[in-house]
């Protein structure tokens, strides 16, 4: 009797896992890498993955870029849009004053930026030199923002 109780659940988990793998493959992503770099990836729902994949193009990340972005940093597939991804795009647009096209270039150059905390990593990195030695900087924060943006988007 016990095997029959657990069989539908295991079968369902396997089908969900297979569905996520198939979806990633259709999107042109390396599902093997996504699974190997995310041991707990099986807990992420297909719905959540689809939300992330549809969210990024709304921020002008092109569909053709997604395979490379997720291939470089598959942990993005486990991100929370409101907590993780939005804060990074807000940092790019409000703190760095980057237009969406510039943000796309930054994300393409450094996909790991999407899994780093804007509050704990990006903002301190941007503002630390000015706060540490303010008299060395005689230009405005707008100038610093444009300098940092130009460095990030250089080829």
C-alpha positions as CSV (number, residue, x, y, z in Angstrom):
1,X,0.0,0.0,0.0
2,X,2.8,2.5,0.9
3,X,4.3,2.5,-2.6
4,X,1.0,3.5,-4.1
5,X,0.6,6.4,-1.8
6,X,4.0,7.9,-2.8
7,X,4.0,6.9,-6.4
8,X,1.6,9.7,-7.7
9,X,3.6,12.3,-5.7
10,X,7.0,11.2,-7.1
11,X,5.5,10.9,-10.5
12,X,4.1,14.4,-10.3
13,X,7.4,15.8,-9.1
14,X,9.2,14.1,-11.9
15,X,6.7,15.5,-14.5
16,X,7.1,19.0,-13.1
17,X,10.9,18.7,-13.2
18,X,10.7,17.4,-16.8
19,X,8.4,20.2,-17.8
20,X,10.9,22.8,-16.4
21,X,13.8,21.2,-18.2
22,X,11.8,21.1,-21.5
23,X,10.8,24.8,-21.1
24,X,14.5,25.8,-20.5
25,X,15.6,23.8,-23.5
26,X,12.9,25.4,-25.7
27,X,14.1,28.8,-24.6
28,X,17.7,27.9,-25.7
29,X,19.1,27.5,-22.3
30,X,21.5,24.8,-21.0
31,X,19.2,23.0,-18.5
32,X,22.0,20.7,-17.4
33,X,24.0,23.7,-16.2
34,X,20.9,25.3,-14.6
35,X,20.3,22.1,-12.6
36,X,24.0,21.5,-11.6
37,X,24.5,25.0,-10.4
38,X,21.2,25.1,-8.5
39,X,20.8,21.9,-6.4
40,X,17.6,23.2,-4.9
41,X,16.2,24.2,-8.3
42,X,13.6,21.5,-8.2
43,X,11.7,23.5,-5.6
44,X,11.2,26.4,-8.0
45,X,7.9,26.3,-9.8
46,X,7.5,26.5,-13.5
47,X,5.2,29.4,-13.0
48,X,8.0,31.3,-11.2
49,X,10.5,30.6,-14.0
50,X,8.0,31.7,-16.6
51,X,7.4,35.0,-14.7
52,X,11.1,35.7,-14.6
53,X,11.5,34.9,-18.3
54,X,8.6,37.3,-19.2
55,X,9.7,40.0,-16.7
56,X,13.2,40.5,-18.2
57,X,12.0,41.5,-21.6
58,X,9.8,44.1,-20.0
59,X,13.1,45.7,-18.8
60,X,14.4,45.6,-22.4
61,X,16.5,42.5,-22.0
62,X,16.2,40.8,-25.4
63,X,14.9,37.2,-25.7
64,X,18.1,36.4,-27.6
65,X,20.2,37.4,-24.5
66,X,18.3,35.2,-22.0
67,X,20.2,32.0,-22.9
68,X,23.6,33.6,-22.3
69,X,22.4,35.4,-19.1
70,X,20.9,32.2,-17.6
71,X,23.8,30.2,-18.8
72,X,26.2,32.5,-17.0
73,X,24.1,32.8,-13.9
74,X,21.3,30.2,-13.7
75,X,20.6,31.3,-10.1
76,X,18.5,34.1,-11.6
77,X,15.8,31.5,-12.3
78,X,15.3,31.2,-8.5
79,X,15.1,35.0,-8.0
80,X,12.1,36.8,-6.6
81,X,11.0,39.6,-9.0
82,X,9.8,42.1,-6.5
83,X,12.6,41.5,-3.9
84,X,15.6,40.7,-6.1
85,X,15.2,41.8,-9.7
86,X,13.3,45.0,-9.3
87,X,15.8,46.4,-6.8
88,X,18.6,45.9,-9.2
89,X,16.7,47.6,-12.1
90,X,15.7,50.4,-9.7
91,X,19.4,50.8,-8.8
92,X,20.3,51.0,-12.4
93,X,17.7,53.5,-13.4
94,X,17.5,55.7,-10.2
95,X,21.0,55.6,-8.7
96,X,23.0,55.3,-12.0
97,X,20.4,57.1,-14.1
98,X,20.7,54.5,-16.7
99,X,18.2,54.3,-19.5
100,X,16.7,50.8,-20.2
101,X,19.1,50.2,-23.2
102,X,22.1,51.0,-21.0
103,X,20.7,48.7,-18.3
104,X,20.5,45.9,-20.9
105,X,24.2,46.4,-21.7
106,X,25.1,46.3,-18.0
107,X,23.1,43.1,-17.4
108,X,24.5,41.4,-20.5
109,X,28.1,42.2,-19.4
110,X,27.5,41.1,-15.8
111,X,24.4,38.9,-15.4
112,X,25.5,38.2,-11.8
113,X,24.4,41.7,-11.0
114,X,20.8,40.4,-11.0
115,X,21.5,38.1,-8.1
116,X,23.4,40.6,-6.0
117,X,21.8,42.9,-3.6
118,X,21.5,46.5,-4.7
119,X,21.2,47.7,-1.2
120,X,24.1,45.6,0.3
121,X,26.5,45.4,-2.6
122,X,25.8,47.8,-5.5
123,X,25.0,51.0,-3.6
124,X,27.9,50.7,-1.1
125,X,30.3,50.0,-4.0
126,X,29.0,53.1,-5.8
127,X,29.0,55.5,-2.8
128,X,31.9,54.2,-0.6
129,X,34.7,56.2,-2.2
130,X,32.8,59.5,-1.9
131,X,31.7,58.8,1.7
132,X,35.2,57.7,2.8
133,X,37.1,60.6,1.3
134,X,34.7,63.3,0.3
135,X,37.3,66.1,-0.1
136,X,39.0,64.1,-2.9
137,X,35.8,64.3,-4.9
138,X,34.9,67.8,-6.2
139,X,32.3,66.6,-8.6
140,X,28.7,65.7,-8.2
141,X,27.1,62.3,-7.6
142,X,25.6,62.6,-11.1
143,X,29.1,62.7,-12.5
144,X,30.0,59.6,-10.4
145,X,26.9,57.8,-11.7
146,X,27.8,58.5,-15.3
147,X,31.4,57.5,-14.8
148,X,30.4,54.2,-13.2
149,X,27.8,53.6,-16.0
150,X,30.3,54.2,-18.7
151,X,32.8,51.8,-17.1
152,X,30.1,49.1,-16.9
153,X,29.0,49.5,-20.5
154,X,32.4,49.6,-22.2
155,X,33.1,46.8,-24.6
